[in-house]
Amino acid sequence: MACPDPSRGIYLTYFIQGLILLSAASSITAGEFFLGLSAGVAFLLTMAPSLMTRNLRLCLPWEVNLLVAVSLYLHVMGHVGEYYVLLAPYYDKLTHLISSITVAVIAFFLAILAEHQGDVRLTRQAIVVFILVSTLAAGAVWEIYEFVVDQAFDMGLQHGNTDTMMDLIVDLVGGVIVAVIAATALARGEVHRFIRFFADPSSGTEPAEIVADPVDMARSR
């Protein structure tokens, strides 16, 4: 599949990825091998959207890649730059907010993709619930990860029940923000703005043919 040429904004993603690699290298050089490994894994994760969609009949907007890269970079620098400590607790909450927005955006695109490429028919309410549940689930998994790491390596990632609950509340806020935007777009019949990212430019399908059913469906909800 040949995706359209991306906007110049994709270079922002490349720049963030470069910063993550630089953080990995500096951590390893300083003897912080665990942080270096974490930064290396974060870099690989920034490439996941492109690698997962390369052989599929869909194209993700560069903004999604950028959100993923920024989310992971903030997390990496929270440890490498010790911003989690120096700017506590605000930096941690900012990281959770941006990460939850990223997860919610991806959940929204997955819901739209399910309707575009399959026989799944989701109501506007179902999409909103899917976004919220996915965001909270991702937040819960992250908190479990921090708990396990703390128990195994005594990293001090969690700071009590209140901190954990505030993290989950911030995650919910991020999910609600995206859910409201998604519900508004669906109510206005603007699904075509998202469907176009999943169309195969080489298939010769006209935009009107691609968006006809989803748009009508969104208007009827």
C-alpha positions as CSV (number, residue, x, y, z in Angstrom):
1,M,0.0,0.0,0.0
2,A,1.3,3.4,-0.9
3,C,0.3,6.0,1.7
4,P,0.1,9.7,0.8
5,D,3.2,11.7,1.4
6,P,3.1,12.8,5.1
7,S,3.0,16.3,6.2
8,R,6.3,18.0,7.2
9,G,5.0,17.5,10.8
10,I,6.3,14.0,10.6
11,Y,9.8,15.4,11.1
12,L,8.7,16.4,14.6
13,T,8.2,12.7,15.3
14,Y,11.7,11.9,13.9
15,F,13.1,14.7,16.1
16,I,11.5,13.3,19.3
17,Q,12.7,9.8,18.4
18,G,16.2,11.1,18.0
19,L,16.0,12.7,21.5
20,I,14.8,9.3,22.9
21,L,17.8,7.6,21.3
22,L,20.1,10.3,22.7
23,S,18.6,9.7,26.2
24,A,19.3,6.0,25.8
25,A,22.9,6.6,24.8
26,S,23.6,9.1,27.6
27,S,22.1,6.7,30.2
28,I,24.2,3.8,29.0
29,T,27.3,6.0,29.0
30,A,26.6,7.1,32.5
31,G,26.3,3.5,33.6
32,E,22.5,3.7,34.1
33,F,21.8,0.5,32.1
34,F,18.2,0.0,33.3
35,L,17.3,3.6,32.2
36,G,19.1,3.0,28.9
37,L,17.2,-0.2,28.3
38,S,13.9,1.5,29.1
39,A,14.7,4.4,26.7
40,G,15.6,1.8,24.0
41,V,12.3,0.0,24.5
42,A,10.5,3.4,24.3
43,F,12.2,4.1,21.0
44,L,11.0,0.8,19.6
45,L,7.5,1.5,20.8
46,T,7.5,4.9,18.9
47,M,8.0,2.9,15.7
48,A,5.1,0.5,16.5
49,P,2.4,2.4,14.7
50,S,4.4,2.6,11.4
51,L,5.5,-1.1,11.6
52,M,2.0,-2.3,12.4
53,T,0.4,-0.5,9.5
54,R,3.0,-0.9,6.9
55,N,1.5,-4.1,5.4
56,L,-2.1,-3.2,6.2
57,R,-4.5,-1.3,4.0
58,L,-4.6,1.8,6.1
59,C,-2.6,4.9,6.9
60,L,-2.4,6.5,10.2
61,P,-2.0,10.3,10.4
62,W,1.4,11.6,11.5
63,E,-0.2,13.2,14.5
64,V,-0.8,9.8,16.0
65,N,2.8,8.9,15.6
66,L,3.8,12.2,17.2
67,L,1.5,11.7,20.2
68,V,3.0,8.3,20.8
69,A,6.6,9.7,20.5
70,V,5.8,12.6,22.8
71,S,4.2,10.4,25.4
72,L,7.1,8.0,25.6
73,Y,9.7,10.8,25.5
74,L,8.0,12.5,28.5
75,H,8.2,9.2,30.4
76,V,11.8,8.6,29.5
77,M,12.9,12.1,30.5
78,G,10.9,11.8,33.7
79,H,13.5,9.2,34.7
80,V,16.6,10.2,32.8
81,G,16.2,13.9,33.6
82,E,14.7,13.1,37.1
83,Y,11.7,15.4,36.3
84,Y,9.4,13.0,38.1
85,V,11.3,14.1,41.3
86,L,12.2,17.7,40.4
87,L,8.8,18.6,39.2
88,A,6.7,16.3,41.4
89,P,3.8,15.8,41.2
90,Y,3.0,18.0,38.2
91,Y,5.3,16.4,35.7
92,D,3.9,12.9,36.4
93,K,0.3,14.1,36.0
94,L,1.1,15.9,32.7
95,T,2.7,12.7,31.4
96,H,-0.4,10.7,32.4
97,L,-2.7,13.2,30.8
98,I,-0.8,13.2,27.4
99,S,-0.4,9.4,27.5
100,S,-4.1,8.9,28.2
101,I,-5.1,11.2,25.4
102,T,-2.8,9.2,23.1
103,V,-4.4,5.9,24.1
104,A,-7.9,7.4,23.7
105,V,-7.1,8.7,20.2
106,I,-5.8,5.3,19.2
107,A,-8.9,3.7,20.6
108,F,-11.1,6.0,18.6
109,F,-9.2,5.2,15.4
110,L,-9.5,1.5,16.1
111,A,-13.3,1.9,16.5
112,I,-13.6,3.7,13.3
113,L,-11.3,1.2,11.6
114,A,-13.5,-1.7,12.8
115,E,-16.5,-0.1,11.1
116,H,-14.6,0.7,7.9
117,Q,-12.9,-2.6,7.3
118,G,-15.3,-5.1,9.0
119,D,-18.9,-5.8,9.7
120,V,-18.9,-4.2,13.1
121,R,-21.5,-1.5,13.6
122,L,-20.9,0.6,16.7
123,T,-23.2,3.3,17.9
124,R,-21.9,6.7,19.0
125,Q,-22.4,5.7,22.6
126,A,-20.6,2.4,22.1
127,I,-17.6,4.2,20.7
128,V,-17.5,6.6,23.6
129,V,-17.6,3.8,26.1
130,F,-14.9,1.9,24.1
131,I,-12.6,5.0,24.3
132,L,-13.2,5.4,28.1
133,V,-12.7,1.8,28.9
134,S,-9.6,1.4,26.8
135,T,-8.0,4.5,28.4
136,L,-8.8,3.4,31.9
137,A,-7.6,-0.2,31.1
138,A,-4.3,1.1,29.8
139,G,-3.9,3.3,32.9
140,A,-4.6,0.3,35.2
141,V,-2.1,-1.8,33.3
142,W,0.5,0.9,33.7
143,E,-0.1,1.1,37.5
144,I,0.2,-2.6,37.8
145,Y,3.5,-2.4,35.9
146,E,4.8,0.3,38.3
147,F,3.7,-1.9,41.2
148,V,5.5,-4.9,39.9
149,V,8.7,-3.0,39.1
150,D,8.7,-1.5,42.6
151,Q,8.3,-4.9,44.2
152,A,11.0,-6.4,42.1
153,F,13.6,-3.6,41.9
154,D,12.5,-1.0,44.6
155,M,12.4,1.8,42.0
156,G,10.0,4.0,44.0
157,L,7.6,4.5,41.0
158,Q,4.5,4.6,43.2
159,H,3.9,6.9,46.1
160,G,0.9,5.6,47.9
161,N,-2.7,5.0,47.2
162,T,-3.6,8.7,46.7
163,D,-0.9,9.1,44.0
164,T,-2.1,6.0,42.2
165,M,-5.7,7.1,42.3
166,M,-4.9,10.6,41.1
167,D,-3.0,9.0,38.2
168,L,-6.1,7.0,37.2
169,I,-8.3,10.1,37.6
170,V,-6.0,12.1,35.2
171,D,-6.2,9.1,32.8
172,L,-9.9,9.3,32.9
173,V,-9.8,13.1,32.2
174,G,-7.7,12.4,29.1
175,G,-10.1,9.8,27.9
176,V,-13.1,12.1,28.5
177,I,-11.5,14.9,26.5
178,V,-11.1,12.6,23.5
179,A,-14.5,11.0,24.0
180,V,-16.2,14.3,23.9
181,I,-14.4,15.3,20.7
182,A,-15.2,12.0,19.1
183,A,-18.8,12.1,20.1
184,T,-19.1,15.7,18.7
185,A,-17.4,14.6,15.4
186,L,-19.7,11.6,15.0
187,A,-22.8,13.7,15.8
188,R,-21.9,16.1,13.1
189,G,-21.3,13.4,10.6
190,E,-17.6,14.2,10.3
191,V,-16.5,10.5,10.2
192,H,-15.1,11.0,6.7
193,R,-12.3,13.1,8.2
194,F,-11.1,10.0,10.0
195,I,-12.1,7.4,7.4
196,R,-9.8,8.9,4.8
197,F,-6.8,7.8,6.8
198,F,-7.8,4.1,6.3
199,A,-8.4,4.3,2.5
200,D,-5.9,2.7,0.2
201,P,-4.8,5.5,-2.3
202,S,-3.8,2.9,-4.8
203,S,-7.2,1.2,-4.9
204,G,-8.8,3.9,-7.0
205,T,-11.7,4.2,-4.6
206,E,-13.4,7.5,-4.7
207,P,-13.7,9.4,-1.4
208,A,-17.5,9.5,-1.8
209,E,-17.6,5.7,-2.1
210,I,-15.4,5.3,1.0
211,V,-17.4,7.5,3.3
212,A,-21.0,7.1,2.2
213,D,-22.1,4.4,4.6
214,P,-20.3,5.5,7.7
215,V,-21.4,9.1,7.3
216,D,-25.1,8.1,6.8
217,M,-24.8,5.8,9.8
218,A,-23.3,8.5,12.0
219,R,-26.1,11.0,11.0
220,S,-28.7,8.4,11.8
221,R,-27.5,7.9,15.4
